[in-house]
Amino acid sequence: MGEMEQVYVKEAFDSNWVAPLGPNVNQFELAIEDYIQNDVHVAALSSGTGAIHLALELLGVSHGDEVICQSFTFSASANPILYLGATPVFVDSERDTWNISPSLLEKAIINRMALGKKPKAIVAVHLYGMPYKVDEIKEISEKYDIPIVEDSAEALGSSYKDNKCGSFGNIGILSFNGNKIITTSGGGALVTKEEDIKNKAVFLATQARDEAPHYQHSHVGYNYRMSNVLAGIGRGQMQVLDDRVRARRSNFEYYKSNLNNSPEIEFLMEPVGYYSNRWLTCILTPSFETREKIRLALLEEDIESRPLWKPMHLQPVFKKYRRFTDGTAEDLFERGLCLPSGSNLSKEDLERIVTLILKVVL
C-alpha cells in the first residue's frame, strides 16, 4: 500500500458511499483511462475473471460457440468460456514471448472454419507482463474477422511500441487481485475504445436493471461492479503504479545480473519494441529435475517459488477440449520457475534468494 489509499477509503466511509458505485469508482476509472490513454473507456469490476466473462458476452459468444484461448495461462482466462456454454480451443505458445503462437493460431482458425466452426473470439494473454505479438495477432484477427479479448491481467504498466497494454484488443481486461502489480484486494476492469461497450458492460455488471421506477429486467445480469471502497484503494494504487513497475523491473535486473553467468539459468528477454512490467521474474532451467531442486531448496528456507503456469490443455477440467500444440507450453511448464518478485523485496532478500539458487546450479 502507498500513502493515499486510506485517504480515499476514508472518503468513502465519511460520505457513506460504500455501494458498487460512487465517486471513487468514477475517479478510479478515469485514472486508468488516463494511464492507458489511446482514447479508452474503462468499467471497474469485481474481478478480471468477471471482465473476461462480460467481454465474451459483449462480443456475442453464446452456447455452442467456439473460442480460441491461449493454453499457457491461468485458468481464469478460460473458465468464462465455459460460463457461457461455449467451447474452448487451446493454442500453444511461441518462444519469443511465451504467448499465443501466431502460426498455430492461424492453423487453428483454418481448421475450425473448414469444419464450419468459425471461432467467435480469441483470448490472447500478456503472460507475466510480457506483451504478446500484437501486430501478428491483430493481423490474423482482422484477416478472419475474429475479435480479440486482450487479457492484460498481468500486464498493467507493460507496453508494446510505446502503447500501453490493455488498448490492443477489441476488448481488454485488467486484474487488481491481491497478487497483481497494483491491487484493490479483489477487482478488475474492462477496457474498450467504444463508450457504448463500456455502458453495456456496466449495465450487465449491475444485474441488467432496466430504466424503470421498479425493478425490471429484460436481460440476465451479473453482480460484477466494483465497490466504492475498493475503488478508493485503487485510486491510491494508481499513484504508485510506476514505482511498482520500476521495483519489479529492478528485481528482474538483479536476478539477471547475478544469475545470467550460470549456463543453468535462462531468462525471458524483451524483444525490440516490447516493455514488460516484469510482474513476475521467471527463469528456465535445463530440466524438470533442476527446477525442482531449486524450488525445494528455496522452500526449505521458507522462500516460496512456483512452477510456471500448467497449460490449460493439460488441466483435468479442460483435457477433453481441442488443442493445437507443439510442446512449447509443456516444456516451459516442466523447466520454468517463478521467483519471488514482490515490489517490496529488499536487497538482502534478493541476495539470499540468489545465493541459494547458485548453491544448486554451480
C-alpha positions as CSV (number, residue, x, y, z in Angstrom):
1,M,0.0,0.0,0.0
2,G,1.0,3.6,-0.6
3,E,0.1,6.7,1.4
4,M,-3.2,7.7,-0.3
5,E,-5.3,4.5,-0.2
6,Q,-6.6,5.1,3.3
7,V,-7.4,8.7,2.4
8,Y,-9.8,7.6,-0.4
9,V,-11.2,4.8,1.6
10,K,-11.9,7.2,4.5
11,E,-13.7,9.5,2.0
12,A,-16.0,6.5,1.0
13,F,-16.9,5.9,4.7
14,D,-17.2,9.6,5.6
15,S,-19.6,10.2,2.6
16,N,-21.4,6.8,3.2
17,W,-20.6,5.7,-0.3
18,V,-19.9,2.0,0.2
19,A,-22.1,0.6,-2.6
20,P,-20.8,-0.6,-6.0
21,L,-20.9,2.9,-7.5
22,G,-19.8,6.3,-6.3
23,P,-17.0,9.0,-6.6
24,N,-14.1,6.6,-6.1
25,V,-15.4,4.2,-8.8
26,N,-15.7,7.1,-11.3
27,Q,-12.2,8.5,-10.4
28,F,-10.5,5.1,-10.5
29,E,-11.9,4.5,-14.0
30,L,-10.7,8.0,-15.1
31,A,-7.2,7.3,-13.6
32,I,-6.9,4.0,-15.6
33,E,-8.1,5.7,-18.8
34,D,-5.6,8.5,-18.3
35,Y,-2.8,6.0,-17.7
36,I,-3.5,3.7,-20.7
37,Q,-4.6,6.6,-23.0
38,N,-5.4,5.7,-26.6
39,D,-9.0,7.0,-26.1
40,V,-10.1,4.0,-24.0
41,H,-13.1,3.8,-21.7
42,V,-12.9,1.7,-18.5
43,A,-15.5,-0.1,-16.4
44,A,-14.3,-1.0,-12.9
45,L,-15.5,-4.5,-12.0
46,S,-15.2,-7.0,-9.1
47,S,-12.6,-9.2,-10.9
48,G,-10.6,-9.7,-14.0
49,T,-12.5,-13.0,-14.5
50,G,-15.8,-11.2,-14.5
51,A,-14.3,-8.8,-17.1
52,I,-13.4,-11.7,-19.4
53,H,-16.9,-13.1,-18.9
54,L,-18.6,-9.8,-19.9
55,A,-16.1,-9.2,-22.7
56,L,-17.0,-12.6,-24.3
57,E,-20.7,-12.0,-23.9
58,L,-20.5,-8.5,-25.4
59,L,-18.7,-10.0,-28.4
60,G,-21.7,-12.3,-28.9
61,V,-20.3,-15.5,-27.5
62,S,-23.0,-17.9,-26.5
63,H,-23.9,-21.6,-26.1
64,G,-22.3,-23.8,-28.7
65,D,-19.8,-21.3,-30.0
66,E,-16.0,-21.9,-30.0
67,V,-13.5,-19.5,-28.5
68,I,-9.7,-19.8,-29.1
69,C,-7.7,-19.4,-25.9
70,Q,-4.0,-19.3,-25.2
71,S,-3.2,-22.5,-23.4
72,F,-0.2,-21.3,-21.4
73,T,-2.1,-19.1,-18.9
74,F,-4.1,-19.1,-15.6
75,S,-7.4,-20.9,-15.7
76,A,-9.3,-17.6,-15.3
77,S,-8.5,-16.9,-19.0
78,A,-10.5,-20.0,-20.0
79,N,-13.2,-20.5,-17.3
80,P,-15.5,-17.7,-18.6
81,I,-15.8,-19.5,-22.0
82,L,-17.5,-22.4,-20.1
83,Y,-19.7,-20.0,-18.2
84,L,-21.3,-19.0,-21.5
85,G,-21.8,-22.6,-22.6
86,A,-19.1,-22.2,-25.3
87,T,-16.2,-24.5,-26.1
88,P,-12.5,-23.5,-25.7
89,V,-10.0,-24.4,-28.4
90,F,-6.5,-24.2,-26.9
91,V,-3.5,-22.8,-28.8
92,D,0.1,-23.2,-27.8
93,S,2.8,-20.5,-27.3
94,E,5.8,-19.3,-29.2
95,R,9.3,-19.0,-27.7
96,D,9.9,-15.2,-28.1
97,T,7.3,-14.0,-25.6
98,W,5.8,-17.3,-24.3
99,N,2.4,-16.1,-25.5
100,I,0.0,-17.4,-28.1
101,S,1.7,-18.6,-31.3
102,P,0.6,-16.7,-34.5
103,S,1.3,-19.7,-36.7
104,L,-0.7,-22.1,-34.5
105,L,-3.5,-19.6,-34.1
106,E,-4.0,-19.3,-37.8
107,K,-3.7,-23.1,-38.2
108,A,-6.5,-23.5,-35.5
109,I,-8.7,-20.9,-37.2
110,I,-8.3,-22.5,-40.7
111,N,-9.1,-25.9,-39.2
112,R,-12.2,-24.8,-37.4
113,M,-13.6,-22.8,-40.3
114,A,-13.1,-25.8,-42.6
115,L,-15.4,-27.7,-40.3
116,G,-18.0,-24.9,-40.2
117,K,-16.9,-23.8,-36.7
118,K,-15.6,-20.3,-37.1
119,P,-14.4,-19.2,-33.6
120,K,-16.3,-16.3,-32.1
121,A,-13.3,-14.7,-30.3
122,I,-9.6,-15.1,-29.4
123,V,-8.4,-14.8,-25.8
124,A,-4.8,-13.7,-26.0
125,V,-2.7,-13.1,-22.8
126,H,0.2,-10.9,-22.0
127,L,1.9,-13.5,-19.8
128,Y,3.9,-12.4,-16.7
129,G,3.7,-8.9,-18.1
130,M,5.3,-9.7,-21.4
131,P,3.2,-8.4,-24.3
132,Y,2.1,-11.0,-26.9
133,K,3.0,-10.5,-30.6
134,V,0.4,-7.7,-31.0
135,D,0.9,-6.9,-34.7
136,E,0.8,-10.5,-35.8
137,I,-2.2,-11.5,-33.7
138,K,-4.1,-8.4,-34.8
139,E,-3.4,-9.1,-38.4
140,I,-4.8,-12.6,-38.1
141,S,-7.8,-11.3,-36.1
142,E,-8.6,-8.8,-38.9
143,K,-7.9,-11.3,-41.7
144,Y,-10.5,-13.7,-40.4
145,D,-12.8,-11.1,-38.7
146,I,-12.5,-12.7,-35.3
147,P,-12.3,-10.2,-32.3
148,I,-9.6,-10.3,-29.6
149,V,-10.2,-10.3,-25.9
150,E,-6.9,-8.9,-24.6
151,D,-6.1,-10.5,-21.3
152,S,-3.9,-7.9,-19.6
153,A,-4.5,-9.2,-16.1
154,E,-0.7,-9.5,-15.6
155,A,0.4,-6.6,-17.8
156,L,-0.8,-3.2,-16.4
157,G,2.3,-1.0,-16.9
158,S,3.6,-3.0,-19.8
159,S,3.7,-1.6,-23.4
160,Y,4.3,-2.5,-27.0
161,K,5.7,0.0,-29.4
162,D,5.1,2.7,-26.7
163,N,1.4,1.9,-26.4
164,K,0.1,0.5,-23.1
165,C,-1.2,-3.0,-22.8
166,G,-5.0,-3.1,-22.4
167,S,-5.5,-0.9,-25.6
168,F,-4.8,-3.5,-28.3
169,G,-7.8,-5.9,-28.3
170,N,-11.4,-5.3,-29.3
171,I,-11.9,-5.5,-25.5
172,G,-9.2,-5.6,-22.9
173,I,-9.3,-6.7,-19.3
174,L,-7.3,-5.9,-16.2
175,S,-7.0,-7.6,-12.8
176,F,-6.4,-6.0,-9.4
177,N,-6.3,-9.2,-7.5
178,G,-4.1,-9.3,-4.4
179,N,-1.1,-10.7,-6.2
180,K,-1.1,-8.2,-9.1
181,I,1.3,-5.3,-9.6
182,I,-1.3,-3.0,-8.0
183,T,-4.3,-4.3,-6.1
184,T,-7.8,-3.4,-4.8
185,S,-7.6,-6.6,-2.8
186,G,-10.0,-8.1,-5.4
187,G,-11.1,-6.4,-8.5
188,G,-10.7,-5.9,-12.3
189,A,-11.7,-3.8,-15.2
190,L,-12.9,-3.9,-18.7
191,V,-11.2,-1.7,-21.3
192,T,-12.7,-0.6,-24.6
193,K,-12.4,2.1,-27.2
194,E,-16.2,2.2,-27.6
195,E,-18.1,4.1,-24.9
196,D,-21.2,2.1,-25.8
197,I,-19.4,-1.1,-25.0
198,K,-18.4,0.3,-21.6
199,N,-22.0,1.3,-20.9
200,K,-23.3,-2.1,-21.8
201,A,-20.7,-3.7,-19.5
202,V,-21.8,-1.6,-16.6
203,F,-25.4,-2.4,-17.3
204,L,-24.7,-6.2,-17.3
205,A,-22.5,-5.8,-14.3
206,T,-25.2,-4.2,-12.2
207,Q,-27.8,-7.0,-12.7
208,A,-29.0,-5.6,-16.0
209,R,-31.7,-3.4,-14.4
210,D,-33.9,-1.7,-17.0
211,E,-34.8,2.0,-16.7
212,A,-38.0,1.8,-14.6
213,P,-39.3,3.1,-11.2
214,H,-39.5,-0.6,-10.2
215,Y,-37.0,-3.5,-10.6
216,Q,-37.4,-4.7,-14.2
217,H,-35.0,-7.0,-16.1
218,S,-35.0,-7.8,-19.8
219,H,-31.6,-9.4,-19.8
220,V,-29.7,-11.8,-17.5
221,G,-27.3,-9.6,-15.4
222,Y,-24.4,-10.1,-13.0
223,N,-23.2,-8.7,-9.8
224,Y,-19.8,-7.6,-11.2
225,R,-19.4,-3.9,-10.3
226,M,-16.6,-2.8,-8.1
227,S,-17.4,-1.2,-4.7
228,N,-16.7,2.4,-4.0
229,V,-14.5,1.3,-1.0
230,L,-12.2,-0.9,-3.1
231,A,-12.1,1.7,-5.8
232,G,-10.7,4.0,-3.2
233,I,-7.8,1.6,-2.7
234,G,-7.4,1.5,-6.5
235,R,-7.1,5.3,-6.7
236,G,-4.3,5.3,-4.3
237,Q,-2.6,2.4,-6.0
238,M,-2.7,4.1,-9.4
239,Q,-0.5,6.8,-7.9
240,V,2.3,4.3,-7.1
241,L,1.9,2.1,-10.2
242,D,5.0,3.4,-12.0
243,D,7.0,2.9,-8.7
244,R,5.8,-0.7,-8.6
245,V,6.8,-1.3,-12.2
246,R,10.3,0.1,-11.5
247,A,10.6,-2.1,-8.4
248,R,9.6,-5.2,-10.4
249,R,11.9,-4.4,-13.2
250,S,14.7,-3.8,-10.7
251,N,14.1,-7.3,-9.3
252,F,14.4,-8.8,-12.7
253,E,17.7,-6.9,-13.4
254,Y,19.2,-8.0,-10.1
255,Y,18.3,-11.7,-10.8
256,K,19.6,-11.5,-14.4
257,S,22.9,-9.8,-13.5
258,N,23.6,-12.2,-10.7
259,L,22.4,-15.4,-12.3
260,N,23.0,-14.9,-16.0
261,N,26.5,-16.2,-15.9
262,S,25.2,-19.6,-15.0
263,P,24.5,-21.8,-18.0
264,E,21.8,-23.5,-16.0
265,I,19.6,-20.3,-15.9
266,E,17.8,-18.7,-18.8
267,F,15.6,-15.5,-18.7
268,L,12.8,-14.3,-21.0
269,M,14.2,-11.2,-22.6
270,E,12.2,-8.3,-24.1
271,P,12.1,-8.3,-27.9
272,V,12.7,-4.9,-29.6
273,G,9.7,-2.6,-29.0
274,Y,8.4,-4.6,-26.0
275,Y,8.4,-3.3,-22.4
276,S,7.4,-5.7,-19.7
277,N,6.3,-4.6,-16.2
278,R,8.1,-7.8,-15.1
279,W,5.2,-8.7,-12.8
280,L,7.0,-11.9,-12.1
281,T,10.6,-12.8,-12.8
282,C,10.7,-16.2,-14.3
283,I,13.6,-18.5,-15.2
284,L,14.1,-21.5,-17.3
285,T,16.3,-24.4,-16.1
286,P,17.7,-27.3,-18.1
287,S,15.3,-29.8,-16.8
288,F,12.4,-30.6,-14.5
289,E,14.8,-32.1,-12.0
290,T,16.9,-28.9,-11.8
291,R,13.7,-26.8,-11.5
292,E,12.6,-28.9,-8.6
293,K,16.0,-28.8,-6.9
294,I,15.9,-25.0,-6.9
295,R,12.2,-24.8,-5.8
296,L,12.7,-27.3,-2.9
297,A,16.0,-25.6,-1.8
298,L,14.2,-22.3,-1.6
299,L,11.2,-23.9,0.1
300,E,13.5,-25.4,2.8
301,E,14.5,-21.8,3.7
302,D,10.8,-20.7,3.7
303,I,11.1,-18.9,0.4
304,E,8.1,-19.5,-1.9
305,S,8.6,-20.0,-5.7
306,R,6.3,-21.7,-8.1
307,P,6.4,-23.5,-11.4
308,L,5.2,-21.6,-14.5
309,W,1.5,-22.0,-15.4
310,K,0.5,-25.5,-16.2
311,P,-1.0,-25.3,-19.7
312,M,-4.8,-25.4,-19.9
313,H,-4.8,-28.4,-22.3
314,L,-3.1,-30.4,-19.5
315,Q,-5.6,-29.4,-16.8
316,P,-8.1,-32.2,-15.9
317,V,-11.0,-29.8,-16.3
318,F,-10.0,-28.9,-19.9
319,K,-8.3,-32.1,-21.1
320,K,-11.2,-33.1,-23.4
321,Y,-11.1,-29.9,-25.5
322,R,-9.5,-29.5,-28.8
323,R,-5.9,-28.2,-28.9
324,F,-3.3,-27.0,-31.4
325,T,0.0,-27.5,-29.7
326,D,3.7,-28.2,-30.5
327,G,5.1,-28.9,-27.0
328,T,6.2,-25.3,-26.2
329,A,4.0,-24.7,-23.2
330,E,4.6,-28.1,-21.8
331,D,8.3,-27.6,-22.0
332,L,8.1,-24.2,-20.3
333,F,6.0,-25.7,-17.5
334,E,8.4,-28.5,-17.0
335,R,11.5,-26.3,-16.8
336,G,10.3,-22.9,-15.7
337,L,10.1,-21.3,-12.2
338,C,8.6,-18.0,-10.9
339,L,11.0,-16.4,-8.4
340,P,9.9,-14.1,-5.6
341,S,9.1,-10.8,-7.3
342,G,7.2,-8.6,-4.8
343,S,7.6,-4.9,-5.1
344,N,8.9,-4.6,-1.5
345,L,11.8,-7.2,-1.7
346,S,14.9,-5.8,-0.1
347,K,18.4,-6.2,-1.5
348,E,19.1,-8.6,1.4
349,D,16.1,-10.7,0.3
350,L,17.3,-10.9,-3.3
351,E,20.9,-11.7,-2.2
352,R,19.6,-14.6,-0.1
353,I,17.5,-16.0,-2.9
354,V,20.3,-15.8,-5.5
355,T,22.8,-17.4,-3.1
356,L,20.5,-20.4,-2.6
357,I,19.9,-20.8,-6.3
358,L,23.7,-20.6,-7.1
359,K,24.3,-23.3,-4.5
360,V,22.1,-25.6,-6.5
361,V,23.3,-24.9,-10.0
362,L,27.0,-24.3,-9.5
